[in-house]
Amino acid sequence: MSSTSHARARRRDRLVYLRSHPLLFGLLAATRGRPVRRLGRTLLVHGPEAYREALTRLPLDRTATGTTGAAARTALGDGGGGGVLFDQEGGAHRADRRGLAGSLGGAGVEDLRSLWRPLLVRRLAPLDRGGEVDLADLARELSGTVVCALLGSGADPRAVAGAAAEAAAASVRSHLPGPRRPRAEAAAARAADRLRLLLGSAGAALPAMVAVAAVNTTVAALPRAVAWCADARLWEQAADEALRPVLADELLRVTAASPLLPRVAAADGAVGGCPVRGGDRLLLVARHAAGAHRHDPDALRPAGPAVDRLVFGAGPHACPGARLARAQLADVLGALAPYRPVVTRARVDRGAALPGWRVLTVRAGDREAGS
């Protein structure tokens, strides 16, 4: 690969921010020169050590307005008083994480692989005939299939993915900097009701939360990672069984499906040497903490787990679906590698909760070409 190829990949990936979250991207880019920057009662945290410190040492209010937990509760309710994972602490949080651990651990992911690998074969078959494949649409079907399997639901995977995306778009975006969508909370509630109805979990918020998290991160991550791989001509690394998992980690690091973690301090403390008062808002910039803006993805010179895993959070509240995300992307890269795909069309999803592509169409490229 070349620096020119990576520059092309970075330009394309930057569009998902510039066209869907332009004010947020501008704010983060302008303040990334320091590990921590205070703007009034808001701290923007960019440095890796300050980021870890905020997540592991600073008491956080997981139900405060403007946090992921509050957005989840707004969209999905409080789970009958049990919480929705992102707004939990202590025993309730540990219990729900243990409940997910079996499904998202090594054995659970292998079981799920038996579902998505045949799906990949079917959905990528047009590439053999010179046709095109929309990887954003494939990601929606894949994520819905995985969610239905995790929750034991017989619902239509595409319908589940659509409802989960709608619920997130109507709630999470209303908590980010920039223009607020009118009647967002009411729209989120309606979408959550449809999602629970599809899943057969009326009154239970946790299954819906699993669906929202899994669908939105998958639909954001997979197409962006593949686009970068195609633009930077990393298919030789993707074709190598030893390098492929490392490349998947690297691509997830630079694309950072959840680039920003909004939190609120529950008590006084300090982050990166900057004093924090209880009630201060923290915008934890995962993509900068993981060096996405500085270091291009390369399986031969990876950032390493101490850095690349930061896009999944840190400490007891790190994302329980990290193993699943890495396995999914590795298998998608492995299935695509023989075709050396090139991107033929890309359209940003301006209404999504997370930066991503609404359409990302690829066709087979020159299979003889190297990286």
Contacts in CASP RR format, 6 or more apart in sequence:
PFRMAT RR
TARGET T0000
AUTHOR 0000-0000-0000
METHOD contacts of the structure
MODEL  1
MSSTSHARARRRDRLVYLRSHPLLFGLLAATRGRPVRRLGRTLLVHGPEA
YREALTRLPLDRTATGTTGAAARTALGDGGGGGVLFDQEGGAHRADRRGL
AGSLGGAGVEDLRSLWRPLLVRRLAPLDRGGEVDLADLARELSGTVVCAL
LGSGADPRAVAGAAAEAAAASVRSHLPGPRRPRAEAAAARAADRLRLLLG
SAGAALPAMVAVAAVNTTVAALPRAVAWCADARLWEQAADEALRPVLADE
LLRVTAASPLLPRVAAADGAVGGCPVRGGDRLLLVARHAAGAHRHDPDAL
RPAGPAVDRLVFGAGPHACPGARLARAQLADVLGALAPYRPVVTRARVDR
GAALPGWRVLTVRAGDREAGS
1 232 0 8 1.000
1 233 0 8 1.000
1 234 0 8 1.000
1 298 0 8 1.000
1 371 0 8 1.000
2 233 0 8 1.000
3 296 0 8 1.000
5 231 0 8 1.000
5 232 0 8 1.000
5 233 0 8 1.000
6 232 0 8 1.000
6 296 0 8 1.000
8 231 0 8 1.000
8 232 0 8 1.000
9 227 0 8 1.000
9 228 0 8 1.000
9 229 0 8 1.000
9 230 0 8 1.000
9 231 0 8 1.000
9 232 0 8 1.000
9 296 0 8 1.000
10 228 0 8 1.000
10 296 0 8 1.000
12 227 0 8 1.000
12 228 0 8 1.000
12 231 0 8 1.000
12 343 0 8 1.000
12 346 0 8 1.000
13 224 0 8 1.000
13 227 0 8 1.000
13 228 0 8 1.000
13 254 0 8 1.000
13 255 0 8 1.000
14 25 0 8 1.000
15 346 0 8 1.000
15 348 0 8 1.000
16 224 0 8 1.000
16 348 0 8 1.000
16 355 0 8 1.000
16 356 0 8 1.000
16 357 0 8 1.000
17 24 0 8 1.000
17 25 0 8 1.000
17 259 0 8 1.000
17 355 0 8 1.000
18 25 0 8 1.000
19 348 0 8 1.000
19 350 0 8 1.000
20 348 0 8 1.000
20 349 0 8 1.000
20 350 0 8 1.000
20 351 0 8 1.000
20 352 0 8 1.000
20 355 0 8 1.000
20 356 0 8 1.000
21 176 0 8 1.000
21 355 0 8 1.000
23 177 0 8 1.000
23 178 0 8 1.000
23 179 0 8 1.000
24 176 0 8 1.000
24 177 0 8 1.000
24 178 0 8 1.000
24 260 0 8 1.000
27 44 0 8 1.000
27 177 0 8 1.000
28 44 0 8 1.000
28 46 0 8 1.000
28 259 0 8 1.000
28 260 0 8 1.000
28 283 0 8 1.000
28 285 0 8 1.000
28 288 0 8 1.000
31 37 0 8 1.000
31 39 0 8 1.000
31 44 0 8 1.000
31 46 0 8 1.000
32 46 0 8 1.000
32 285 0 8 1.000
32 288 0 8 1.000
32 293 0 8 1.000
33 46 0 8 1.000
34 46 0 8 1.000
35 45 0 8 1.000
35 46 0 8 1.000
35 47 0 8 1.000
35 49 0 8 1.000
35 50 0 8 1.000
35 272 0 8 1.000
36 43 0 8 1.000
36 44 0 8 1.000
36 45 0 8 1.000
36 46 0 8 1.000
36 47 0 8 1.000
36 50 0 8 1.000
36 271 0 8 1.000
36 272 0 8 1.000
36 273 0 8 1.000
36 274 0 8 1.000
37 43 0 8 1.000
37 44 0 8 1.000
37 46 0 8 1.000
38 44 0 8 1.000
38 274 0 8 1.000
41 277 0 8 1.000
41 279 0 8 1.000
41 280 0 8 1.000
41 281 0 8 1.000
42 280 0 8 1.000
42 281 0 8 1.000
42 282 0 8 1.000
42 283 0 8 1.000
43 271 0 8 1.000
43 274 0 8 1.000
43 276 0 8 1.000
43 280 0 8 1.000
43 281 0 8 1.000
43 282 0 8 1.000
43 283 0 8 1.000
44 283 0 8 1.000
44 285 0 8 1.000
45 51 0 8 1.000
45 54 0 8 1.000
45 271 0 8 1.000
45 272 0 8 1.000
45 282 0 8 1.000
45 283 0 8 1.000
45 284 0 8 1.000
45 285 0 8 1.000
45 289 0 8 1.000
46 285 0 8 1.000
46 288 0 8 1.000
46 289 0 8 1.000
47 272 0 8 1.000
47 285 0 8 1.000
47 288 0 8 1.000
47 289 0 8 1.000
48 289 0 8 1.000
48 290 0 8 1.000
48 291 0 8 1.000
48 307 0 8 1.000
48 310 0 8 1.000
49 272 0 8 1.000
50 271 0 8 1.000
50 272 0 8 1.000
50 273 0 8 1.000
50 274 0 8 1.000
50 289 0 8 1.000
51 284 0 8 1.000
51 285 0 8 1.000
51 286 0 8 1.000
51 289 0 8 1.000
51 310 0 8 1.000
51 314 0 8 1.000
52 289 0 8 1.000
52 310 0 8 1.000
52 314 0 8 1.000
53 271 0 8 1.000
53 272 0 8 1.000
54 60 0 8 1.000
54 263 0 8 1.000
54 271 0 8 1.000
54 282 0 8 1.000
54 284 0 8 1.000
55 261 0 8 1.000
55 263 0 8 1.000
55 284 0 8 1.000
55 313 0 8 1.000
55 314 0 8 1.000
55 315 0 8 1.000
55 317 0 8 1.000
56 314 0 8 1.000
56 315 0 8 1.000
56 316 0 8 1.000
58 265 0 8 1.000
58 267 0 8 1.000
58 269 0 8 1.000
58 270 0 8 1.000
58 271 0 8 1.000
58 276 0 8 1.000
58 282 0 8 1.000
59 265 0 8 1.000
59 266 0 8 1.000
59 267 0 8 1.000
60 67 0 8 1.000
60 263 0 8 1.000
60 264 0 8 1.000
60 265 0 8 1.000
60 266 0 8 1.000
61 67 0 8 1.000
61 263 0 8 1.000
61 264 0 8 1.000
61 265 0 8 1.000
61 266 0 8 1.000
61 279 0 8 1.000
62 68 0 8 1.000
62 69 0 8 1.000
62 86 0 8 1.000
62 87 0 8 1.000
62 88 0 8 1.000
62 89 0 8 1.000
62 263 0 8 1.000
63 69 0 8 1.000
63 70 0 8 1.000
63 73 0 8 1.000
63 87 0 8 1.000
64 70 0 8 1.000
64 264 0 8 1.000
64 266 0 8 1.000
64 279 0 8 1.000
65 175 0 8 1.000
65 264 0 8 1.000
66 175 0 8 1.000
66 262 0 8 1.000
66 264 0 8 1.000
66 281 0 8 1.000
67 86 0 8 1.000
67 87 0 8 1.000
67 175 0 8 1.000
67 262 0 8 1.000
67 263 0 8 1.000
67 264 0 8 1.000
68 86 0 8 1.000
68 172 0 8 1.000
68 175 0 8 1.000
68 261 0 8 1.000
68 262 0 8 1.000
68 263 0 8 1.000
69 84 0 8 1.000
69 86 0 8 1.000
69 87 0 8 1.000
70 87 0 8 1.000
70 175 0 8 1.000
71 171 0 8 1.000
71 172 0 8 1.000
71 174 0 8 1.000
71 175 0 8 1.000
72 84 0 8 1.000
72 85 0 8 1.000
72 86 0 8 1.000
72 87 0 8 1.000
72 171 0 8 1.000
72 205 0 8 1.000
72 209 0 8 1.000
72 212 0 8 1.000
73 83 0 8 1.000
73 84 0 8 1.000
73 87 0 8 1.000
73 205 0 8 1.000
74 171 0 8 1.000
74 174 0 8 1.000
74 185 0 8 1.000
74 188 0 8 1.000
75 167 0 8 1.000
75 168 0 8 1.000
75 170 0 8 1.000
75 171 0 8 1.000
75 172 0 8 1.000
75 188 0 8 1.000
75 189 0 8 1.000
75 191 0 8 1.000
75 192 0 8 1.000
75 212 0 8 1.000
76 84 0 8 1.000
76 167 0 8 1.000
76 192 0 8 1.000
76 196 0 8 1.000
76 205 0 8 1.000
76 208 0 8 1.000
76 209 0 8 1.000
76 212 0 8 1.000
77 84 0 8 1.000
77 192 0 8 1.000
77 205 0 8 1.000
78 84 0 8 1.000
78 87 0 8 1.000
78 205 0 8 1.000
79 203 0 8 1.000
79 204 0 8 1.000
79 205 0 8 1.000
79 206 0 8 1.000
80 203 0 8 1.000
80 204 0 8 1.000
80 205 0 8 1.000
82 88 0 8 1.000
82 92 0 8 1.000
82 205 0 8 1.000
82 206 0 8 1.000
83 92 0 8 1.000
83 205 0 8 1.000
83 206 0 8 1.000
84 205 0 8 1.000
84 206 0 8 1.000
84 208 0 8 1.000
84 209 0 8 1.000
85 93 0 8 1.000
85 96 0 8 1.000
85 97 0 8 1.000
85 206 0 8 1.000
85 209 0 8 1.000
85 210 0 8 1.000
86 209 0 8 1.000
86 213 0 8 1.000
88 96 0 8 1.000
93 316 0 8 1.000
93 317 0 8 1.000
94 316 0 8 1.000
96 206 0 8 1.000
97 320 0 8 1.000
100 210 0 8 1.000
100 320 0 8 1.000
100 321 0 8 1.000
101 320 0 8 1.000
102 108 0 8 1.000
103 150 0 8 1.000
104 150 0 8 1.000
104 320 0 8 1.000
104 321 0 8 1.000
104 323 0 8 1.000
104 324 0 8 1.000
105 323 0 8 1.000
105 324 0 8 1.000
106 323 0 8 1.000
109 323 0 8 1.000
109 324 0 8 1.000
109 327 0 8 1.000
111 149 0 8 1.000
112 146 0 8 1.000
112 149 0 8 1.000
112 150 0 8 1.000
112 324 0 8 1.000
112 327 0 8 1.000
113 327 0 8 1.000
113 331 0 8 1.000
115 145 0 8 1.000
115 146 0 8 1.000
115 149 0 8 1.000
116 142 0 8 1.000
116 145 0 8 1.000
116 146 0 8 1.000
116 328 0 8 1.000
116 331 0 8 1.000
117 331 0 8 1.000
117 335 0 8 1.000
119 141 0 8 1.000
119 142 0 8 1.000
119 145 0 8 1.000
120 138 0 8 1.000
120 142 0 8 1.000
120 331 0 8 1.000
120 332 0 8 1.000
120 335 0 8 1.000
121 335 0 8 1.000
123 133 0 8 1.000
123 138 0 8 1.000
123 141 0 8 1.000
124 133 0 8 1.000
124 138 0 8 1.000
124 335 0 8 1.000
124 336 0 8 1.000
124 339 0 8 1.000
126 132 0 8 1.000
126 133 0 8 1.000
127 133 0 8 1.000
127 339 0 8 1.000
127 341 0 8 1.000
127 362 0 8 1.000
127 363 0 8 1.000
127 364 0 8 1.000
128 364 0 8 1.000
130 363 0 8 1.000
130 364 0 8 1.000
131 363 0 8 1.000
131 364 0 8 1.000
132 344 0 8 1.000
132 345 0 8 1.000
132 361 0 8 1.000
132 362 0 8 1.000
132 363 0 8 1.000
133 361 0 8 1.000
133 362 0 8 1.000
133 363 0 8 1.000
134 359 0 8 1.000
134 360 0 8 1.000
134 361 0 8 1.000
135 222 0 8 1.000
135 223 0 8 1.000
135 226 0 8 1.000
135 332 0 8 1.000
135 357 0 8 1.000
135 360 0 8 1.000
135 361 0 8 1.000
135 362 0 8 1.000
136 219 0 8 1.000
136 223 0 8 1.000
136 349 0 8 1.000
136 356 0 8 1.000
136 357 0 8 1.000
136 358 0 8 1.000
136 359 0 8 1.000
136 360 0 8 1.000
137 359 0 8 1.000
138 222 0 8 1.000
139 218 0 8 1.000
139 219 0 8 1.000
139 221 0 8 1.000
139 222 0 8 1.000
139 223 0 8 1.000
140 158 0 8 1.000
140 161 0 8 1.000
140 162 0 8 1.000
140 165 0 8 1.000
140 215 0 8 1.000
140 219 0 8 1.000
141 157 0 8 1.000
141 158 0 8 1.000
141 161 0 8 1.000
142 218 0 8 1.000
142 222 0 8 1.000
142 328 0 8 1.000
143 157 0 8 1.000
143 161 0 8 1.000
143 164 0 8 1.000
143 214 0 8 1.000
143 215 0 8 1.000
143 218 0 8 1.000
143 219 0 8 1.000
144 157 0 8 1.000
144 158 0 8 1.000
144 160 0 8 1.000
144 161 0 8 1.000
144 164 0 8 1.000
144 211 0 8 1.000
144 214 0 8 1.000
144 215 0 8 1.000
145 157 0 8 1.000
146 214 0 8 1.000
146 218 0 8 1.000
146 324 0 8 1.000
146 328 0 8 1.000
147 153 0 8 1.000
147 157 0 8 1.000
147 160 0 8 1.000
147 161 0 8 1.000
147 164 0 8 1.000
147 210 0 8 1.000
147 211 0 8 1.000
147 214 0 8 1.000
147 215 0 8 1.000
148 154 0 8 1.000
148 155 0 8 1.000
148 157 0 8 1.000
148 160 0 8 1.000
150 210 0 8 1.000
150 214 0 8 1.000
151 199 0 8 1.000
151 201 0 8 1.000
151 207 0 8 1.000
151 210 0 8 1.000
151 211 0 8 1.000
153 160 0 8 1.000
153 198 0 8 1.000
153 199 0 8 1.000
153 200 0 8 1.000
153 207 0 8 1.000
155 198 0 8 1.000
155 199 0 8 1.000
155 200 0 8 1.000
156 198 0 8 1.000
159 198 0 8 1.000
160 195 0 8 1.000
160 198 0 8 1.000
160 199 0 8 1.000
160 211 0 8 1.000
160 215 0 8 1.000
161 215 0 8 1.000
161 219 0 8 1.000
162 215 0 8 1.000
163 191 0 8 1.000
163 194 0 8 1.000
163 195 0 8 1.000
163 198 0 8 1.000
163 211 0 8 1.000
164 195 0 8 1.000
164 208 0 8 1.000
164 211 0 8 1.000
164 212 0 8 1.000
164 214 0 8 1.000
164 215 0 8 1.000
164 216 0 8 1.000
165 215 0 8 1.000
165 216 0 8 1.000
165 219 0 8 1.000
165 352 0 8 1.000
165 353 0 8 1.000
166 187 0 8 1.000
166 191 0 8 1.000
166 194 0 8 1.000
167 188 0 8 1.000
167 191 0 8 1.000
167 192 0 8 1.000
167 195 0 8 1.000
167 208 0 8 1.000
167 212 0 8 1.000
168 212 0 8 1.000
168 215 0 8 1.000
168 216 0 8 1.000
168 352 0 8 1.000
168 353 0 8 1.000
168 354 0 8 1.000
169 351 0 8 1.000
169 352 0 8 1.000
169 353 0 8 1.000
170 181 0 8 1.000
170 184 0 8 1.000
170 185 0 8 1.000
170 187 0 8 1.000
170 188 0 8 1.000
170 191 0 8 1.000
171 184 0 8 1.000
171 185 0 8 1.000
171 188 0 8 1.000
171 353 0 8 1.000
172 353 0 8 1.000
172 354 0 8 1.000
173 181 0 8 1.000
173 184 0 8 1.000
173 351 0 8 1.000
173 353 0 8 1.000
174 180 0 8 1.000
174 181 0 8 1.000
174 184 0 8 1.000
174 185 0 8 1.000
174 188 0 8 1.000
175 262 0 8 1.000
176 260 0 8 1.000
176 262 0 8 1.000
181 187 0 8 1.000
192 208 0 8 1.000
195 208 0 8 1.000
195 211 0 8 1.000
195 212 0 8 1.000
196 202 0 8 1.000
196 203 0 8 1.000
196 204 0 8 1.000
196 205 0 8 1.000
196 207 0 8 1.000
196 208 0 8 1.000
199 207 0 8 1.000
199 208 0 8 1.000
199 211 0 8 1.000
201 207 0 8 1.000
201 208 0 8 1.000
214 321 0 8 1.000
214 324 0 8 1.000
216 352 0 8 1.000
216 353 0 8 1.000
216 354 0 8 1.000
217 257 0 8 1.000
217 258 0 8 1.000
217 319 0 8 1.000
217 325 0 8 1.000
217 354 0 8 1.000
218 257 0 8 1.000
218 325 0 8 1.000
218 328 0 8 1.000
219 352 0 8 1.000
219 354 0 8 1.000
219 356 0 8 1.000
220 257 0 8 1.000
220 258 0 8 1.000
220 352 0 8 1.000
220 354 0 8 1.000
220 355 0 8 1.000
220 356 0 8 1.000
221 252 0 8 1.000
221 255 0 8 1.000
221 257 0 8 1.000
221 325 0 8 1.000
221 329 0 8 1.000
222 328 0 8 1.000
222 329 0 8 1.000
222 332 0 8 1.000
223 356 0 8 1.000
223 357 0 8 1.000
223 360 0 8 1.000
224 255 0 8 1.000
224 257 0 8 1.000
224 355 0 8 1.000
224 356 0 8 1.000
224 357 0 8 1.000
224 360 0 8 1.000
225 248 0 8 1.000
225 251 0 8 1.000
225 252 0 8 1.000
225 255 0 8 1.000
225 329 0 8 1.000
225 332 0 8 1.000
225 333 0 8 1.000
226 332 0 8 1.000
226 333 0 8 1.000
226 336 0 8 1.000
226 341 0 8 1.000
226 360 0 8 1.000
226 362 0 8 1.000
227 343 0 8 1.000
227 346 0 8 1.000
227 357 0 8 1.000
227 360 0 8 1.000
228 234 0 8 1.000
228 251 0 8 1.000
228 254 0 8 1.000
228 255 0 8 1.000
228 297 0 8 1.000
229 235 0 8 1.000
229 238 0 8 1.000
229 247 0 8 1.000
229 251 0 8 1.000
229 333 0 8 1.000
229 336 0 8 1.000
230 341 0 8 1.000
230 342 0 8 1.000
230 343 0 8 1.000
230 362 0 8 1.000
231 343 0 8 1.000
232 296 0 8 1.000
232 297 0 8 1.000
233 369 0 8 1.000
233 370 0 8 1.000
233 371 0 8 1.000
234 247 0 8 1.000
234 297 0 8 1.000
234 299 0 8 1.000
234 371 0 8 1.000
235 336 0 8 1.000
235 337 0 8 1.000
235 340 0 8 1.000
235 341 0 8 1.000
235 370 0 8 1.000
235 371 0 8 1.000
236 370 0 8 1.000
236 371 0 8 1.000
237 243 0 8 1.000
237 244 0 8 1.000
237 246 0 8 1.000
237 247 0 8 1.000
237 298 0 8 1.000
237 299 0 8 1.000
237 300 0 8 1.000
237 371 0 8 1.000
238 244 0 8 1.000
238 247 0 8 1.000
238 333 0 8 1.000
238 334 0 8 1.000
238 336 0 8 1.000
238 337 0 8 1.000
239 334 0 8 1.000
239 337 0 8 1.000
239 338 0 8 1.000
240 299 0 8 1.000
243 299 0 8 1.000
243 300 0 8 1.000
244 299 0 8 1.000
244 330 0 8 1.000
244 333 0 8 1.000
244 334 0 8 1.000
244 337 0 8 1.000
245 326 0 8 1.000
245 330 0 8 1.000
246 299 0 8 1.000
246 302 0 8 1.000
247 297 0 8 1.000
247 299 0 8 1.000
247 330 0 8 1.000
247 333 0 8 1.000
248 326 0 8 1.000
248 329 0 8 1.000
248 330 0 8 1.000
248 333 0 8 1.000
249 302 0 8 1.000
249 304 0 8 1.000
249 305 0 8 1.000
249 308 0 8 1.000
249 309 0 8 1.000
249 326 0 8 1.000
250 297 0 8 1.000
250 298 0 8 1.000
250 299 0 8 1.000
250 302 0 8 1.000
250 303 0 8 1.000
250 308 0 8 1.000
251 297 0 8 1.000
251 329 0 8 1.000
251 333 0 8 1.000
252 308 0 8 1.000
252 311 0 8 1.000
252 325 0 8 1.000
252 326 0 8 1.000
252 329 0 8 1.000
253 290 0 8 1.000
253 291 0 8 1.000
253 292 0 8 1.000
253 297 0 8 1.000
253 303 0 8 1.000
253 307 0 8 1.000
253 308 0 8 1.000
253 310 0 8 1.000
253 311 0 8 1.000
254 287 0 8 1.000
254 290 0 8 1.000
254 291 0 8 1.000
254 292 0 8 1.000
254 295 0 8 1.000
254 296 0 8 1.000
254 297 0 8 1.000
255 292 0 8 1.000
256 286 0 8 1.000
256 287 0 8 1.000
256 290 0 8 1.000
256 292 0 8 1.000
256 311 0 8 1.000
257 311 0 8 1.000
257 325 0 8 1.000
257 354 0 8 1.000
258 286 0 8 1.000
258 311 0 8 1.000
258 319 0 8 1.000
258 354 0 8 1.000
259 285 0 8 1.000
259 286 0 8 1.000
259 287 0 8 1.000
259 292 0 8 1.000
259 354 0 8 1.000
259 355 0 8 1.000
260 283 0 8 1.000
260 284 0 8 1.000
260 285 0 8 1.000
260 286 0 8 1.000
260 287 0 8 1.000
261 283 0 8 1.000
261 284 0 8 1.000
261 286 0 8 1.000
261 313 0 8 1.000
262 281 0 8 1.000
262 282 0 8 1.000
262 283 0 8 1.000
262 284 0 8 1.000
263 281 0 8 1.000
263 282 0 8 1.000
263 284 0 8 1.000
264 278 0 8 1.000
264 279 0 8 1.000
264 280 0 8 1.000
264 281 0 8 1.000
264 282 0 8 1.000
265 276 0 8 1.000
265 277 0 8 1.000
265 278 0 8 1.000
265 279 0 8 1.000
265 280 0 8 1.000
265 281 0 8 1.000
265 282 0 8 1.000
266 278 0 8 1.000
266 279 0 8 1.000
267 278 0 8 1.000
268 275 0 8 1.000
268 276 0 8 1.000
268 277 0 8 1.000
268 278 0 8 1.000
269 275 0 8 1.000
269 276 0 8 1.000
269 277 0 8 1.000
269 278 0 8 1.000
270 276 0 8 1.000
271 282 0 8 1.000
276 282 0 8 1.000
286 310 0 8 1.000
286 311 0 8 1.000
286 313 0 8 1.000
287 293 0 8 1.000
287 311 0 8 1.000
289 310 0 8 1.000
290 303 0 8 1.000
290 307 0 8 1.000
290 308 0 8 1.000
290 310 0 8 1.000
290 311 0 8 1.000
291 303 0 8 1.000
291 307 0 8 1.000
292 311 0 8 1.000
295 303 0 8 1.000
302 308 0 8 1.000
309 318 0 8 1.000
309 322 0 8 1.000
312 318 0 8 1.000
312 319 0 8 1.000
312 321 0 8 1.000
312 322 0 8 1.000
312 325 0 8 1.000
313 319 0 8 1.000
319 325 0 8 1.000
336 362 0 8 1.000
338 367 0 8 1.000
339 364 0 8 1.000
339 365 0 8 1.000
339 367 0 8 1.000
340 364 0 8 1.000
340 365 0 8 1.000
340 366 0 8 1.000
340 367 0 8 1.000
340 369 0 8 1.000
340 370 0 8 1.000
341 362 0 8 1.000
341 363 0 8 1.000
341 364 0 8 1.000
341 365 0 8 1.000
342 362 0 8 1.000
342 363 0 8 1.000
342 364 0 8 1.000
342 365 0 8 1.000
343 360 0 8 1.000
343 361 0 8 1.000
343 362 0 8 1.000
344 361 0 8 1.000
344 362 0 8 1.000
344 363 0 8 1.000
345 359 0 8 1.000
345 360 0 8 1.000
345 361 0 8 1.000
346 357 0 8 1.000
346 359 0 8 1.000
346 360 0 8 1.000
346 361 0 8 1.000
347 357 0 8 1.000
347 358 0 8 1.000
347 359 0 8 1.000
347 360 0 8 1.000
348 355 0 8 1.000
348 356 0 8 1.000
348 357 0 8 1.000
348 358 0 8 1.000
349 356 0 8 1.000
349 357 0 8 1.000
349 358 0 8 1.000
350 358 0 8 1.000
352 358 0 8 1.000
END
